[in-house]
Amino acid sequence: MAAAPPGREIVMSLVEERLEAVGRVPLAVLPTPLQEAPRLAAHLGLAGLLVKRDDLTGLAMGGNKARKLEYDLAPTASGEFDVVLTVGGPQSNHAVLTAAAARRLGLEAKLVLGGPDVAHRKGNLLLGALYGAETRYLLDDDANDSLAAAMEAWACELRATGRRPFLVPLGGSTPNGALGYVRAMRELAAQLGPGKVQLVAAVGSCGTLAGLALGARLFLPAARVVGISVSREADPIAARAAELAAGSAALLGLPPQLGSADVEVHDAFRGEYGVATEAGREAILESARLEGLLLDPVYTGKAMAGFFGLARSGVLDPAVPVVFLHTGGLPILFSFDDDFDDAAPFTKVFPRSAR
Ligand SMILES: Cc1ncc(COP(=O)(O)O)c(C=O)c1O
C-alpha cells in the first residue's frame, strides 16, 4: 500500500493533538463492540453488515449521547457548577443520559421536557425519576424555542437562589458534542481498517451526523455516511450538520471540511416525532428475530427501516459492507409496550388447581 502523502500525515498528527486538547470528561465505555449481523445481511442481500454497538456506551442503558456529553459537559470539571439543565421531548434519551452523566460527575440534573400528556412515568421518564432529576413538563409543547426559554428561565430562578447551573442545549448537538462522533470515527477506523464502507445512522438534532461526516473525512475517507432522518426534512438537516461540522472542524484548527451538499440524508422513512411507524415496527421485529438485536421505535427502529429501504431499492451498494450505528434509546421501548402487544402469541394457562 502506498504511504500517505506527508502533508496529510502532518495535518492528521495536528488533528490528533487537537482532539486530545479539547476539554473532555470520560463517561462512555469505549470502544464499543463492532458485531457481525450475518442473517440480516443475507436477508437484505448485502456482502456484509456490522452493527456498531453504541447502545452499549454504559450510561443510562447506553446510547450515542454519552459520546457527545463527554465533550458537552467538559466545562463542569472546573467545579464551577452544581446542577446541569437540559431539554428534550417526552421520552428524551439525551435528557436522561445527561441526568446520568451529571450524577456520575457528582452533580444534580434538572430537565425541561415537552410533549403530549403522559399518564405514567415509563421508559426514560422512569430513569429520570431514579436519577432524581426534577422535571418540568411543558404540556403539548415540544417546540425547541419553548423548551430553551423554559430552561433559561429555570436557570435564572436557580441562580437567584445561589445555585450554579450549567446548560446543555437540545440533543447536546454542539460543535463540541459532535467531536464525540469525530472520535467515534477514529475508533471505527481502527476497528475496520481502510477500505470502502457505508455507515448508516439515525438523525435527530444532527450532532451525531455532523461528527460522523467530519470524522469520516478525517479518519475513514473511503466511508459513505448515510443519515436517516427520524422526523425532519433532509435539507435543513444537511445544512445544520454541515454548520455543526464546520464548528467542530474549527475546534480542531481546521477550515470547514464539508458543505451541506456533502451530507447525505434520507427523509422518506421519517414519521411524527415520538410516534412509531409501521416500517419501523417491522424493522424492530426483524432485527430482534434475526439477530437478537433490540431497537427502539423513535430512532433506531426508523433508522433500521430506512436502511432496509435503501438496501432493497439499491441506493446502498450491496457489494460494499454496511455498518449500522446503533445509537441506543432502548428505554423508550418500555413506553411502547402497547404497540407490540400482538408481536407473539401469549396464552394464559390456568393452573389445574384453579380450574
Ligand atoms: C437513540 C438515539 N438515536 C439517534 C439520535 C439522533 O442523534 P442526534 O440528535 O445527534 O442527531 C438520538 C437523539 O436523541 C437518540 O436518542
The ligand as an ORCA input file, in Angstrom:
! r2SCAN-3c Opt
* xyz 0 1
  C     -31.327      6.771     20.328
  C     -30.978      7.960     19.526
  N     -30.505      7.772     18.288
  C     -30.195      8.801     17.493
  C     -30.344     10.103     17.921
  C     -30.001     11.204     16.986
  O     -28.818     11.847     17.357
  P     -28.626     13.364     17.038
  O     -29.591     14.128     17.899
  O     -27.222     13.643     17.350
  O     -28.954     13.562     15.595
  C     -30.829     10.364     19.209
  C     -31.056     11.738     19.672
  O     -31.710     11.991     20.640
  C     -31.144      9.259     20.033
  O     -31.615      9.444     21.263
*
